[in-house]
């Protein structure tokens, strides 16, 4: 997922893999493995942020958040803004049961809907200095 997203952004920006790697001092072999999902994204948010900017992703854009979300998911993690929201974490089992086709009760549905309506990514969820 992450690698495919990265490749699609690079291609959308009409940058060849070798040229991108030459411009940003990446190893083409390793970058290709990342794009094919053979290597995981880095764990360091600063490196991820640097990569996003190199790919031309605007900070705090939809693609910026998607980039970080897919990086987390590719590593088998929840995005940081989810992990830091205790109320949202408590409701994740209801959400997962719903996805798997198990119908939650009315109270669970209302709580989940209310939480999802009120939950947005903080403006500075990933606005660390890069």
C-alpha positions in Angstrom: 0.0 0.0 0.0 2.7 2.5 1.1 5.0 1.6 -1.8 2.2 1.7 -4.4 1.2 5.2 -3.1 4.8 6.4 -3.3 5.2 5.1 -6.8 1.9 6.6 -7.9 2.9 10.0 -6.5 6.4 9.9 -8.2 4.8 8.9 -11.5 2.1 11.5 -11.2 4.9 14.1 -10.8 6.5 12.6 -14.0 9.8 11.7 -12.3 11.6 8.6 -13.3 12.8 6.3 -10.5 16.5 6.7 -11.4 16.2 10.5 -11.8 14.4 10.8 -8.5 17.0 8.7 -6.7 19.8 10.7 -8.4 18.2 14.0 -7.4 17.7 13.0 -3.7 20.7 10.6 -3.2 18.6 7.4 -2.7 19.8 4.0 -3.8 17.6 3.1 -6.8 17.6 -0.6 -5.9 16.4 0.1 -2.4 13.9 2.7 -3.5 12.5 0.2 -6.0 12.1 -2.3 -3.2 10.2 0.2 -1.1 7.9 1.0 -4.0 7.3 -2.8 -4.5 6.6 -3.3 -0.8 9.7 -5.5 -0.3 11.2 -3.0 2.2 9.2 -1.3 4.9 9.0 2.5 5.2 11.3 4.0 7.8 10.1 4.3 11.4 11.5 7.8 11.8 8.8 10.5 11.1 11.6 13.0 10.2 12.8 10.7 7.4 9.2 10.1 6.2 8.6 13.8 6.2 11.8 14.4 4.2 10.7 11.7 1.7 7.2 13.2 1.4 8.6 16.7 0.6 11.1 15.1 -1.9 8.0 13.5 -3.6 6.4 16.9 -3.8 3.7 16.2 -1.2 2.5 19.4 0.4 2.7 19.4 4.2 -0.7 19.0 5.9 -2.4 18.0 2.6 -4.6 15.0 2.1 -1.6 13.2 0.4 0.6 14.1 3.4 -1.7 12.4 5.9 -2.3 9.5 3.6 1.5 9.0 3.2 2.0 8.9 6.9 -1.1 6.7 7.5 0.0 4.2 4.9 3.6 4.1 6.4 2.2 3.3 9.8 -0.2 0.6 8.4 2.6 -0.9 6.3 4.5 -1.4 9.5 1.5 -3.0 11.3 0.9 0.1 13.4 -2.0 2.5 14.0 -1.3 6.1 13.0 0.0 8.3 15.8 -3.2 10.5 16.0 -5.2 7.3 16.6 -2.8 5.9 19.2 -2.9 9.2 21.1 -6.7 9.4 21.3 -7.8 7.2 24.3 -11.5 7.6 23.5 -11.0 6.5 19.9 -8.8 3.5 21.0 -11.6 2.3 23.4 -14.0 2.2 20.5 -11.8 0.4 18.0 -13.1 -3.0 18.8 -16.6 -1.9 17.9 -15.3 -0.5 14.7 -13.4 -3.7 13.8 -16.4 -5.9 14.6 -18.5 -3.7 12.4 -16.0 -4.1 9.5 -16.1 -7.9 10.0 -19.9 -7.9 9.6 -20.8 -8.3 13.3 -23.6 -5.8 14.0 -22.9 -3.6 17.0 -25.8 -2.7 19.3 -27.6 0.7 19.0 -25.6 2.3 21.8 -22.3 1.2 20.4 -23.3 2.5 16.9 -24.3 5.9 18.4 -21.1 6.2 20.4 -18.9 5.3 17.4 -20.8 7.7 15.1 -20.5 10.5 17.6 -16.8 9.8 18.0 -16.1 9.6 14.3 -17.9 12.8 13.6 -16.0 14.6 16.3 -12.6 13.1 15.5 -10.4 14.8 13.1 -6.7 14.7 12.6 -5.1 17.4 14.7 -3.8 20.2 12.5 -0.3 19.5 13.9 -0.6 15.7 14.1 2.6 15.4 12.1 3.9 18.9 12.0 7.2 18.1 13.5 10.1 20.2 12.2 11.8 18.3 9.4 
